[in-house]
Amino acid sequence: MIISRNGGHTRRFTLGTYEKGQSAAESLAFARYLLYQSLYWHHTVRGLRAMLREVIESVPKNGHKGKTFAQLLANVLGVDGQPVEVTVRDVLRLLGSWAKRGGEGSEELVSMIKE
């Protein structure tokens, strides 16, 4: 692995393998490609992402006690302080409280996500 600077602030990252590690590196790249096709672009995941985006964007910016959804999520995750144990229920609770300040249908979307 080589990290070099080209002049100013530009950095170049080079990763190499030995010849006997080539097949493992190719397998890793192919596995990532398959994951992208079957998991990241799965119709359920795309639908869920659209629903989450709709709920989050339904509330005007700074619509919940002057904070954005990203700031509230960072508080739940413990980004600013000590890391905390977070469950899906905690995130869904935050999403539900956010949706109460949202537009029409936001709470219904959250209940559909929970189901």
N, CA, C and O atoms as a Tinker XYZ file with bonds, in Angstrom:
   460  protein
     1  N      0.856000   -1.159000    0.000000    73     2
     2  CA     0.000000    0.000000    0.000000    64     1     3
     3  C      0.907000    1.228000    0.000000    63     2     4     5
     4  O      1.854000    1.326000    0.781000    81     3
     5  N      0.594000    2.150000   -0.887000    73     3     6
     6  CA     1.389000    3.362000   -1.016000    64     5     7
     7  C      0.456000    4.563000   -0.961000    63     6     8     9
     8  O     -0.529000    4.623000   -1.697000    81     7
     9  N      0.765000    5.511000   -0.095000    73     7    10
    10  CA     0.040000    6.770000   -0.054000    64     9    11
    11  C      1.056000    7.865000   -0.366000    63    10    12    13
    12  O      2.048000    8.018000    0.347000    81    11
    13  N      0.811000    8.616000   -1.417000    73    11    14
    14  CA     1.758000    9.653000   -1.810000    64    13    15
    15  C      1.020000   10.955000   -2.073000    63    14    16    17
    16  O     -0.180000   10.964000   -2.345000    81    15
    17  N      1.761000   12.052000   -1.985000    73    15    18
    18  CA     1.201000   13.369000   -2.273000    64    17    19
    19  C      1.743000   13.837000   -3.607000    63    18    20    21
    20  O      2.933000   13.712000   -3.898000    81    19
    21  N      0.851000   14.373000   -4.401000    73    19    22
    22  CA     1.245000   14.921000   -5.694000    64    21    23
    23  C      1.217000   16.438000   -5.612000    63    22    24    25
    24  O      0.179000   17.047000   -5.868000    81    23
    25  N      2.300000   17.040000   -5.270000    73    23    26
    26  CA     2.351000   18.498000   -5.215000    64    25    27
    27  C      1.664000   19.048000   -3.985000    63    26    28    29
    28  O      2.204000   18.979000   -2.881000    81    27
    29  N      0.455000   19.603000   -4.177000    73    27    30
    30  CA    -0.268000   20.288000   -3.106000    64    29    31
    31  C     -0.980000   19.344000   -2.170000    63    30    32    33
    32  O     -0.355000   18.547000   -1.470000    81    31
    33  N     -2.302000   19.442000   -2.165000    73    31    34
    34  CA    -3.117000   18.680000   -1.224000    64    33    35
    35  C     -3.649000   17.383000   -1.819000    63    34    36    37
    36  O     -4.336000   16.628000   -1.132000    81    35
    37  N     -3.350000   17.117000   -3.058000    73    35    38
    38  CA    -3.863000   15.919000   -3.702000    64    37    39
    39  C     -3.118000   14.691000   -3.190000    63    38    40    41
    40  O     -1.888000   14.673000   -3.131000    81    39
    41  N     -3.871000   13.683000   -2.826000    73    39    42
    42  CA    -3.270000   12.436000   -2.355000    64    41    43
    43  C     -3.622000   11.315000   -3.315000    63    42    44    45
    44  O     -4.702000   11.293000   -3.904000    81    43
    45  N     -2.713000   10.410000   -3.455000    73    43    46
    46  CA    -2.927000    9.254000   -4.326000    64    45    47
    47  C     -2.749000    7.997000   -3.491000    63    46    48    49
    48  O     -1.756000    7.839000   -2.781000    81    47
    49  N     -3.709000    7.126000   -3.585000    73    47    50
    50  CA    -3.711000    5.900000   -2.806000    64    49    51
    51  C     -3.589000    4.731000   -3.779000    63    50    52    53
    52  O     -4.422000    4.571000   -4.671000    81    51
    53  N     -2.570000    3.931000   -3.608000    73    51    54
    54  CA    -2.344000    2.786000   -4.480000    64    53    55
    55  C     -2.346000    1.520000   -3.632000    63    54    56    57
    56  O     -1.678000    1.450000   -2.601000    81    55
    57  N     -3.091000    0.538000   -4.071000    73    55    58
    58  CA    -3.171000   -0.727000   -3.360000    64    57    59
    59  C     -2.731000   -1.822000   -4.312000    63    58    60    61
    60  O     -3.200000   -1.886000   -5.448000    81    59
    61  N     -1.852000   -2.662000   -3.867000    73    59    62
    62  CA    -1.363000   -3.732000   -4.730000    64    61    63
    63  C     -1.379000   -5.062000   -4.005000    63    62    64    65
    64  O     -1.454000   -5.122000   -2.778000    81    63
    65  N     -1.307000   -6.123000   -4.784000    73    63    66
    66  CA    -1.248000   -7.465000   -4.210000    64    65    67
    67  C     -0.129000   -8.233000   -4.898000    63    66    68    69
    68  O      0.328000   -7.876000   -5.984000    81    67
    69  N      0.284000   -9.270000   -4.247000    73    67    70
    70  CA     1.219000  -10.181000   -4.889000    64    69    71
    71  C      0.459000  -11.017000   -5.905000    63    70    72    73
    72  O     -0.770000  -11.070000   -5.888000    81    71
    73  N      1.191000  -11.660000   -6.776000    73    71    74
    74  CA     0.548000  -12.432000   -7.839000    64    73    75
    75  C     -0.337000  -13.543000   -7.272000    63    74    76    77
    76  O     -1.409000  -13.819000   -7.812000    81    75
    77  N      0.098000  -14.169000   -6.205000    73    75    78
    78  CA    -0.716000  -15.249000   -5.643000    64    77    79
    79  C     -1.970000  -14.727000   -4.927000    63    78    80    81
    80  O     -2.873000  -15.508000   -4.627000    81    79
    81  N     -2.035000  -13.431000   -4.654000    73    79    82
    82  CA    -3.224000  -12.844000   -4.039000    64    81    83
    83  C     -4.195000  -12.250000   -5.048000    63    82    84    85
    84  O     -5.232000  -11.702000   -4.673000    81    83
    85  N     -3.856000  -12.360000   -6.331000    73    83    86
    86  CA    -4.690000  -11.756000   -7.365000    64    85    87
    87  C     -6.082000  -12.370000   -7.408000    63    86    88    89
    88  O     -7.069000  -11.644000   -7.531000    81    87
    89  N     -6.179000  -13.679000   -7.311000    73    87    90
    90  CA    -7.499000  -14.322000   -7.385000    64    89    91
    91  C     -8.369000  -13.933000   -6.189000    63    90    92    93
    92  O     -9.580000  -13.770000   -6.337000    81    91
    93  N     -7.772000  -13.784000   -5.017000    73    91    94
    94  CA    -8.535000  -13.361000   -3.837000    64    93    95
    95  C     -9.041000  -11.933000   -4.009000    63    94    96    97
    96  O    -10.176000  -11.627000   -3.645000    81    95
    97  N     -8.201000  -11.056000   -4.565000    73    95    98
    98  CA    -8.616000   -9.670000   -4.788000    64    97    99
    99  C     -9.728000   -9.603000   -5.828000    63    98   100   101
   100  O    -10.674000   -8.832000   -5.664000    81    99
   101  N     -9.633000  -10.384000   -6.882000    73    99   102
   102  CA   -10.681000  -10.417000   -7.900000    64   101   103
   103  C    -11.981000  -10.964000   -7.321000    63   102   104   105
   104  O    -13.059000  -10.461000   -7.635000    81   103
   105  N    -11.887000  -11.982000   -6.484000    73   103   106
   106  CA   -13.083000  -12.548000   -5.843000    64   105   107
   107  C    -13.756000  -11.519000   -4.941000    63   106   108   109
   108  O    -14.984000  -11.434000   -4.897000    81   107
   109  N    -12.958000  -10.745000   -4.231000    73   107   110
   110  CA   -13.506000   -9.700000   -3.367000    64   109   111
   111  C    -14.239000   -8.645000   -4.194000    63   110   112   113
   112  O    -15.339000   -8.221000   -3.839000    81   111
   113  N    -13.624000   -8.229000   -5.289000    73   111   114
   114  CA   -14.268000   -7.236000   -6.152000    64   113   115
   115  C    -15.561000   -7.784000   -6.748000    63   114   116   117
   116  O    -16.557000   -7.064000   -6.831000    81   115
   117  N    -15.557000   -9.021000   -7.155000    73   115   118
   118  CA   -16.755000   -9.627000   -7.728000    64   117   119
   119  C    -17.850000   -9.781000   -6.681000    63   118   120   121
   120  O    -19.028000   -9.585000   -6.979000    81   119
   121  N    -17.466000  -10.132000   -5.457000    73   119   122
   122  CA   -18.451000  -10.265000   -4.377000    64   121   123
   123  C    -19.108000   -8.925000   -4.084000    63   122   124   125
   124  O    -20.313000   -8.863000   -3.841000    81   123
   125  N    -18.321000   -7.850000   -4.105000    73   123   126
   126  CA   -18.894000   -6.513000   -3.898000    64   125   127
   127  C    -19.882000   -6.165000   -5.009000    63   126   128   129
   128  O    -20.926000   -5.565000   -4.757000    81   127
   129  N    -19.545000   -6.545000   -6.232000    73   127   130
   130  CA   -20.434000   -6.309000   -7.370000    64   129   131
   131  C    -21.751000   -7.066000   -7.184000    63   130   132   133
   132  O    -22.826000   -6.513000   -7.414000    81   131
   133  N    -21.665000   -8.323000   -6.769000    73   131   134
   134  CA   -22.879000   -9.116000   -6.557000    64   133   135
   135  C    -23.717000   -8.572000   -5.416000    63   134   136   137
   136  O    -24.946000   -8.566000   -5.495000    81   135
   137  N    -23.058000   -8.108000   -4.342000    73   135   138
   138  CA   -23.793000   -7.495000   -3.232000    64   137   139
   139  C    -24.524000   -6.250000   -3.696000    63   138   140   141
   140  O    -25.665000   -6.012000   -3.301000    81   139
   141  N    -23.881000   -5.464000   -4.522000    73   139   142
   142  CA   -24.513000   -4.247000   -5.008000    64   141   143
   143  C    -25.765000   -4.598000   -5.786000    63   142   144   145
   144  O    -26.807000   -3.967000   -5.609000    81   143
   145  N    -25.669000   -5.607000   -6.652000    73   143   146
   146  CA   -26.828000   -6.003000   -7.462000    64   145   147
   147  C    -27.954000   -6.593000   -6.629000    63   146   148   149
   148  O    -29.114000   -6.214000   -6.791000    81   147
   149  N    -27.616000   -7.525000   -5.734000    73   147   150
   150  CA   -28.666000   -8.272000   -5.048000    64   149   151
   151  C    -29.141000   -7.646000   -3.745000    63   150   152   153
   152  O    -30.265000   -7.903000   -3.317000    81   151
   153  N    -28.319000   -6.838000   -3.114000    73   151   154
   154  CA   -28.705000   -6.274000   -1.825000    64   153   155
   155  C    -29.010000   -4.779000   -1.923000    63   154   156   157
   156  O    -30.110000   -4.348000   -1.576000    81   155
   157  N    -28.061000   -3.999000   -2.384000    73   155   158
   158  CA   -28.223000   -2.552000   -2.376000    64   157   159
   159  C    -29.304000   -2.084000   -3.341000    63   158   160   161
   160  O    -29.967000   -1.083000   -3.070000    81   159
   161  N    -29.503000   -2.782000   -4.465000    73   159   162
   162  CA   -30.524000   -2.392000   -5.433000    64   161   163
   163  C    -31.746000   -3.289000   -5.375000    63   162   164   165
   164  O    -32.537000   -3.298000   -6.318000    81   163
   165  N    -31.928000   -4.045000   -4.302000    73   163   166
   166  CA   -33.114000   -4.885000   -4.144000    64   165   167
   167  C    -34.344000   -3.982000   -4.066000    63   166   168   169
   168  O    -34.279000   -2.889000   -3.503000    81   167
   169  N    -35.461000   -4.437000   -4.631000    73   167   170
   170  CA   -36.650000   -3.585000   -4.699000    64   169   171
   171  C    -37.158000   -3.189000   -3.311000    63   170   172   173
   172  O    -37.691000   -2.091000   -3.151000    81   171
   173  N    -37.009000   -4.040000   -2.322000    73   171   174
   174  CA   -37.452000   -3.703000   -0.969000    64   173   175
   175  C    -36.587000   -2.583000   -0.386000    63   174   176   177
   176  O    -37.106000   -1.662000    0.244000    81   175
   177  N    -35.292000   -2.659000   -0.593000    73   175   178
   178  CA   -34.381000   -1.637000   -0.072000    64   177   179
   179  C    -34.652000   -0.299000   -0.745000    63   178   180   181
   180  O    -34.668000    0.739000   -0.083000    81   179
   181  N    -34.865000   -0.317000   -2.056000    73   179   182
   182  CA   -35.150000    0.940000   -2.760000    64   181   183
   183  C    -36.462000    1.548000   -2.287000    63   182   184   185
   184  O    -36.562000    2.766000   -2.145000    81   183
   185  N    -37.471000    0.712000   -2.042000    73   183   186
   186  CA   -38.747000    1.217000   -1.537000    64   185   187
   187  C    -38.612000    1.809000   -0.149000    63   186   188   189
   188  O    -39.167000    2.871000    0.134000    81   187
   189  N    -37.872000    1.125000    0.723000    73   187   190
   190  CA   -37.659000    1.616000    2.085000    64   189   191
   191  C    -36.904000    2.940000    2.072000    63   190   192   193
   192  O    -37.250000    3.859000    2.815000    81   191
   193  N    -35.880000    3.043000    1.236000    73   191   194
   194  CA   -35.127000    4.296000    1.150000    64   193   195
   195  C    -36.019000    5.457000    0.699000    63   194   196   197
   196  O    -35.903000    6.571000    1.210000    81   195
   197  N    -36.903000    5.188000   -0.256000    73   195   198
   198  CA   -37.813000    6.238000   -0.732000    64   197   199
   199  C    -38.767000    6.662000    0.378000    63   198   200   201
   200  O    -39.050000    7.850000    0.533000    81   199
   201  N    -39.265000    5.692000    1.154000    73   199   202
   202  CA   -40.167000    6.017000    2.252000    64   201   203
   203  C    -39.451000    6.835000    3.329000    63   202   204   205
   204  O    -39.994000    7.821000    3.828000    81   203
   205  N    -38.237000    6.424000    3.684000    73   203   206
   206  CA   -37.467000    7.168000    4.685000    64   205   207
   207  C    -37.179000    8.590000    4.207000    63   206   208   209
   208  O    -37.301000    9.541000    4.979000    81   207
   209  N    -36.802000    8.735000    2.952000    73   207   210
   210  CA   -36.521000   10.055000    2.406000    64   209   211
   211  C    -37.765000   10.940000    2.476000    63   210   212   213
   212  O    -37.672000   12.123000    2.801000    81   211
   213  N    -38.928000   10.362000    2.172000    73   211   214
   214  CA   -40.178000   11.132000    2.185000    64   213   215
   215  C    -40.512000   11.598000    3.600000    63   214   216   217
   216  O    -40.931000   12.739000    3.794000    81   215
   217  N    -40.328000   10.723000    4.588000    73   215   218
   218  CA   -40.615000   11.094000    5.981000    64   217   219
   219  C    -39.650000   12.184000    6.447000    63   218   220   221
   220  O    -40.072000   13.168000    7.053000    81   219
   221  N    -38.374000   12.013000    6.169000    73   219   222
   222  CA   -37.374000   12.978000    6.646000    64   221   223
   223  C    -37.560000   14.328000    5.978000    63   222   224   225
   224  O    -37.410000   15.362000    6.629000    81   223
   225  N    -37.885000   14.339000    4.691000    73   223   226
   226  CA   -38.044000   15.602000    3.975000    64   225   227
   227  C    -39.407000   16.249000    4.213000    63   226   228   229
   228  O    -39.626000   17.380000    3.779000    81   227
   229  N    -40.326000   15.564000    4.889000    73   227   230
   230  CA   -41.656000   16.125000    5.121000    64   229   231
   231  C    -41.649000   17.244000    6.162000    63   230   232   233
   232  O    -42.558000   18.073000    6.200000    81   231
   233  N    -40.625000   17.257000    6.997000    73   231   234
   234  CA   -40.513000   18.291000    8.025000    64   233   235
   235  C    -39.580000   19.379000    7.500000    63   234   236   237
   236  O    -38.507000   19.077000    6.977000    81   235
   237  N    -39.980000   20.637000    7.636000    73   235   238
   238  CA   -39.086000   21.714000    7.196000    64   237   239
   239  C    -37.757000   21.652000    7.939000    63   238   240   241
   240  O    -37.698000   21.161000    9.067000    81   239
   241  N    -36.706000   22.139000    7.325000    73   239   242
   242  CA   -35.397000   22.146000    7.982000    64   241   243
   243  C    -35.510000   22.871000    9.316000    63   242   244   245
   244  O    -36.215000   23.872000    9.444000    81   243
   245  N    -34.810000   22.347000   10.290000    73   243   246
   246  CA   -34.858000   22.879000   11.665000    64   245   247
   247  C    -36.281000   22.848000   12.206000    63   246   248   249
   248  O    -36.694000   23.742000   12.944000    81   247
   249  N    -37.025000   21.815000   11.834000    73   247   250
   250  CA   -38.413000   21.740000   12.228000    64   249   251
   251  C    -38.668000   21.053000   13.546000    63   250   252   253
   252  O    -39.814000   21.038000   13.997000    81   251
   253  N    -37.679000   20.489000   14.186000    73   251   254
   254  CA   -37.873000   19.788000   15.446000    64   253   255
   255  C    -36.931000   20.388000   16.479000    63   254   256   257
   256  O    -35.762000   20.012000   16.566000    81   255
   257  N    -37.453000   21.322000   17.256000    73   255   258
   258  CA   -36.682000   22.008000   18.299000    64   257   259
   259  C    -35.430000   22.659000   17.711000    63   258   260   261
   260  O    -34.387000   22.711000   18.363000    81   259
   261  N    -35.538000   23.154000   16.479000    73   259   262
   262  CA   -34.417000   23.852000   15.855000    64   261   263
   263  C    -33.299000   22.954000   15.378000    63   262   264   265
   264  O    -32.218000   23.442000   15.049000    81   263
   265  N    -33.532000   21.651000   15.332000    73   263   266
   266  CA   -32.484000   20.722000   14.918000    64   265   267
   267  C    -32.906000   19.969000   13.663000    63   266   268   269
   268  O    -34.090000   19.738000   13.421000    81   267
   269  N    -31.923000   19.599000   12.885000    73   267   270
   270  CA   -32.189000   18.790000   11.700000    64   269   271
   271  C    -32.281000   17.327000   12.108000    63   270   272   273
   272  O    -31.911000   16.964000   13.224000    81   271
   273  N    -32.774000   16.488000   11.199000    73   271   274
   274  CA   -32.865000   15.065000   11.482000    64   273   275
   275  C    -31.473000   14.470000   11.696000    63   274   276   277
   276  O    -31.292000   13.594000   12.542000    81   275
   277  N    -30.501000   14.945000   10.935000    73   275   278
   278  CA   -29.136000   14.441000   11.072000    64   277   279
   279  C    -28.581000   14.738000   12.464000    63   278   280   281
   280  O    -27.891000   13.899000   13.044000    81   279
   281  N    -28.871000   15.909000   12.998000    73   279   282
   282  CA   -28.399000   16.256000   14.344000    64   281   283
   283  C    -29.076000   15.388000   15.404000    63   282   284   285
   284  O    -28.430000   14.929000   16.347000    81   283
   285  N    -30.376000   15.170000   15.241000    73   283   286
   286  CA   -31.092000   14.325000   16.204000    64   285   287
   287  C    -30.597000   12.883000   16.136000    63   286   288   289
   288  O    -30.454000   12.225000   17.166000    81   287
   289  N    -30.338000   12.394000   14.935000    73   287   290
   290  CA   -29.822000   11.034000   14.776000    64   289   291
   291  C    -28.433000   10.915000   15.386000    63   290   292   293
   292  O    -28.106000    9.896000   15.994000    81   291
   293  N    -27.616000   11.946000   15.227000    73   291   294
   294  CA   -26.283000   11.933000   15.832000    64   293   295
   295  C    -26.386000   11.862000   17.355000    63   294   296   297
   296  O    -25.576000   11.195000   17.998000    81   295
   297  N    -27.373000   12.543000   17.934000    73   295   298
   298  CA   -27.583000   12.469000   19.394000    64   297   299
   299  C    -27.973000   11.063000   19.816000    63   298   300   301
   300  O    -27.483000   10.556000   20.825000    81   299
   301  N    -28.864000   10.424000   19.040000    73   299   302
   302  CA   -29.302000    9.067000   19.369000    64   301   303
   303  C    -28.126000    8.095000   19.279000    63   302   304   305
   304  O    -27.992000    7.200000   20.113000    81   303
   305  N    -27.281000    8.272000   18.274000    73   303   306
   306  CA   -26.159000    7.362000   18.066000    64   305   307
   307  C    -24.987000    7.637000   19.003000    63   306   308   309
   308  O    -24.069000    6.824000   19.104000    81   307
   309  N    -25.014000    8.781000   19.689000    73   307   310
   310  CA   -23.922000    9.113000   20.596000    64   309   311
   311  C    -22.677000    9.566000   19.860000    63   310   312   313
   312  O    -21.563000    9.317000   20.321000    81   311
   313  N    -22.847000   10.228000   18.722000    73   311   314
   314  CA   -21.705000   10.657000   17.922000    64   313   315
   315  C    -20.886000   11.711000   18.655000    63   314   316   317
   316  O    -19.657000   11.666000   18.624000    81   315
   317  N    -21.541000   12.648000   19.308000    73   315   318
   318  CA   -20.840000   13.758000   19.954000    64   317   319
   319  C    -20.231000   13.377000   21.303000    63   318   320   321
   320  O    -19.249000   13.985000   21.728000    81   319
   321  N    -20.790000   12.401000   21.964000    73   319   322
   322  CA   -20.294000   12.016000   23.278000    64   321   323
   323  C    -19.814000   10.578000   23.273000    63   322   324   325
   324  O    -19.189000   10.110000   22.321000    81   323
   325  N    -20.120000    9.901000   24.346000    73   323   326
   326  CA   -19.759000    8.506000   24.461000    64   325   327
   327  C    -20.652000    7.655000   23.562000    63   326   328   329
   328  O    -21.857000    7.897000   23.495000    81   327
   329  N    -20.089000    6.668000   22.871000    73   327   330
   330  CA   -20.922000    5.778000   22.053000    64   329   331
   331  C    -21.936000    5.047000   22.931000    63   330   332   333
   332  O    -21.631000    4.667000   24.062000    81   331
   333  N    -23.125000    4.857000   22.408000    73   331   334
   334  CA   -24.185000    4.187000   23.143000    64   333   335
   335  C    -24.699000    3.011000   22.328000    63   334   336   337
   336  O    -24.507000    2.943000   21.114000    81   335
   337  N    -25.348000    2.099000   23.009000    73   335   338
   338  CA   -25.961000    0.969000   22.326000    64   337   339
   339  C    -27.294000    1.430000   21.748000    63   338   340   341
   340  O    -28.147000    1.943000   22.471000    81   339
   341  N    -27.466000    1.248000   20.465000    73   339   342
   342  CA   -28.657000    1.713000   19.771000    64   341   343
   343  C    -29.339000    0.526000   19.116000    63   342   344   345
   344  O    -28.691000   -0.319000   18.498000    81   343
   345  N    -30.653000    0.475000   19.261000    73   343   346
   346  CA   -31.428000   -0.579000   18.618000    64   345   347
   347  C    -32.255000    0.016000   17.481000    63   346   348   349
   348  O    -32.366000    1.234000   17.344000    81   347
   349  N    -32.817000   -0.847000   16.692000    73   347   350
   350  CA   -33.697000   -0.408000   15.613000    64   349   351
   351  C    -34.890000    0.326000   16.202000    63   350   352   353
   352  O    -35.379000    1.295000   15.621000    81   351
   353  N    -35.354000   -0.133000   17.348000    73   351   354
   354  CA   -36.494000    0.506000   18.018000    64   353   355
   355  C    -36.182000    1.960000   18.365000    63   354   356   357
   356  O    -37.055000    2.820000   18.251000    81   355
   357  N    -34.943000    2.246000   18.788000    73   355   358
   358  CA   -34.558000    3.625000   19.102000    64   357   359
   359  C    -34.632000    4.512000   17.863000    63   358   360   361
   360  O    -35.136000    5.634000   17.929000    81   359
   361  N    -34.137000    4.017000   16.743000    73   359   362
   362  CA   -34.157000    4.790000   15.502000    64   361   363
   363  C    -35.593000    4.972000   15.019000    63   362   364   365
   364  O    -35.953000    6.049000   14.544000    81   363
   365  N    -36.410000    3.936000   15.134000    73   363   366
   366  CA   -37.807000    4.051000   14.720000    64   365   367
   367  C    -38.572000    5.025000   15.614000    63   366   368   369
   368  O    -39.461000    5.733000   15.142000    81   367
   369  N    -38.233000    5.063000   16.894000    73   367   370
   370  CA   -38.863000    6.017000   17.812000    64   369   371
   371  C    -38.517000    7.451000   17.390000    63   370   372   373
   372  O    -39.384000    8.326000   17.384000    81   371
   373  N    -37.258000    7.685000   17.039000    73   371   374
   374  CA   -36.844000    9.002000   16.560000    64   373   375
   375  C    -37.577000    9.345000   15.265000    63   374   376   377
   376  O    -38.048000   10.469000   15.091000    81   375
   377  N    -37.672000    8.385000   14.369000    73   375   378
   378  CA   -38.357000    8.614000   13.100000    64   377   379
   379  C    -39.831000    8.928000   13.330000    63   378   380   381
   380  O    -40.397000    9.787000   12.653000    81   379
   381  N    -40.455000    8.237000   14.281000    73   379   382
   382  CA   -41.859000    8.491000   14.603000    64   381   383
   383  C    -42.077000    9.884000   15.178000    63   382   384   385
   384  O    -43.040000   10.563000   14.821000    81   383
   385  N    -41.178000   10.314000   16.073000    73   383   386
   386  CA   -41.325000   11.665000   16.638000    64   385   387
   387  C    -41.069000   12.729000   15.574000    63   386   388   389
   388  O    -41.669000   13.803000   15.615000    81   387
   389  N    -40.188000   12.437000   14.629000    73   387   390
   390  CA   -39.933000   13.365000   13.530000    64   389   391
   391  C    -41.160000   13.452000   12.625000    63   390   392   393
   392  O    -41.517000   14.536000   12.164000    81   391
   393  N    -41.799000   12.323000   12.372000    73   391   394
   394  CA   -42.946000   12.279000   11.460000    64   393   395
   395  C    -44.150000   13.026000   12.019000    63   394   396   397
   396  O    -44.977000   13.515000   11.249000    81   395
   397  N    -44.267000   13.125000   13.354000    73   395   398
   398  CA   -45.395000   13.846000   13.945000    64   397   399
   399  C    -45.396000   15.316000   13.552000    63   398   400   401
   400  O    -46.446000   15.958000   13.546000    81   399
   401  N    -44.236000   15.845000   13.227000    73   399   402
   402  CA   -44.131000   17.241000   12.807000    64   401   403
   403  C    -44.138000   17.369000   11.294000    63   402   404   405
   404  O    -44.014000   18.468000   10.754000    81   403
   405  N    -44.283000   16.253000   10.623000    73   403   406
   406  CA   -44.218000   16.240000    9.162000    64   405   407
   407  C    -45.547000   16.487000    8.503000    63   406   408   409
   408  O    -46.552000   16.790000    9.146000    81   407
   409  N    -45.514000   16.348000    7.211000    73   407   410
   410  CA   -46.710000   16.586000    6.422000    64   409   411
   411  C    -47.673000   15.419000    6.469000    63   410   412   413
   412  O    -47.502000   14.468000    7.233000    81   411
   413  N    -48.666000   15.517000    5.650000    73   411   414
   414  CA   -49.719000   14.514000    5.599000    64   413   415
   415  C    -49.150000   13.172000    5.152000    63   414   416   417
   416  O    -48.433000   13.089000    4.154000    81   415
   417  N    -49.472000   12.140000    5.891000    73   415   418
   418  CA   -49.047000   10.796000    5.523000    64   417   419
   419  C    -47.721000   10.355000    6.095000    63   418   420   421
   420  O    -47.338000    9.200000    5.911000    81   419
   421  N    -47.000000   11.229000    6.783000    73   419   422
   422  CA   -45.688000   10.870000    7.322000    64   421   423
   423  C    -45.796000    9.784000    8.393000    63   422   424   425
   424  O    -45.023000    8.826000    8.403000    81   423
   425  N    -46.757000    9.948000    9.285000    73   423   426
   426  CA   -46.917000    8.952000   10.348000    64   425   427
   427  C    -47.357000    7.607000    9.777000    63   426   428   429
   428  O    -46.975000    6.551000   10.280000    81   427
   429  N    -48.157000    7.661000    8.733000    73   427   430
   430  CA   -48.583000    6.415000    8.081000    64   429   431
   431  C    -47.394000    5.708000    7.441000    63   430   432   433
   432  O    -47.298000    4.482000    7.494000    81   431
   433  N    -46.493000    6.469000    6.839000    73   431   434
   434  CA   -45.288000    5.870000    6.257000    64   433   435
   435  C    -44.426000    5.209000    7.328000    63   434   436   437
   436  O    -43.885000    4.124000    7.115000    81   435
   437  N    -44.299000    5.869000    8.480000    73   435   438
   438  CA   -43.499000    5.298000    9.566000    64   437   439
   439  C    -44.135000    3.996000   10.059000    63   438   440   441
   440  O    -43.421000    3.032000   10.338000    81   439
   441  N    -45.459000    3.954000   10.170000    73   439   442
   442  CA   -46.098000    2.709000   10.607000    64   441   443
   443  C    -45.917000    1.619000    9.560000    63   442   444   445
   444  O    -45.799000    0.446000    9.917000    81   443
   445  N    -45.893000    1.972000    8.281000    73   443   446
   446  CA   -45.626000    0.982000    7.241000    64   445   447
   447  C    -44.182000    0.482000    7.317000    63   446   448   449
   448  O    -43.917000   -0.697000    7.080000    81   447
   449  N    -43.264000    1.369000    7.643000    73   447   450
   450  CA   -41.856000    0.956000    7.805000    64   449   451
   451  C    -41.726000    0.009000    8.981000    63   450   452   453
   452  O    -40.998000   -0.980000    8.898000    81   451
   453  N    -42.423000    0.295000   10.081000    73   451   454
   454  CA   -42.358000   -0.568000   11.255000    64   453   455
   455  C    -42.904000   -1.960000   10.967000    63   454   456   457
   456  O    -42.401000   -2.959000   11.483000    81   455
   457  N    -43.933000   -2.010000   10.142000    73   455   458
   458  CA   -44.520000   -3.308000    9.812000    64   457   459
   459  C    -43.589000   -4.082000    8.918000    63   458   460
   460  O    -43.902000   -5.206000    8.526000    81   459
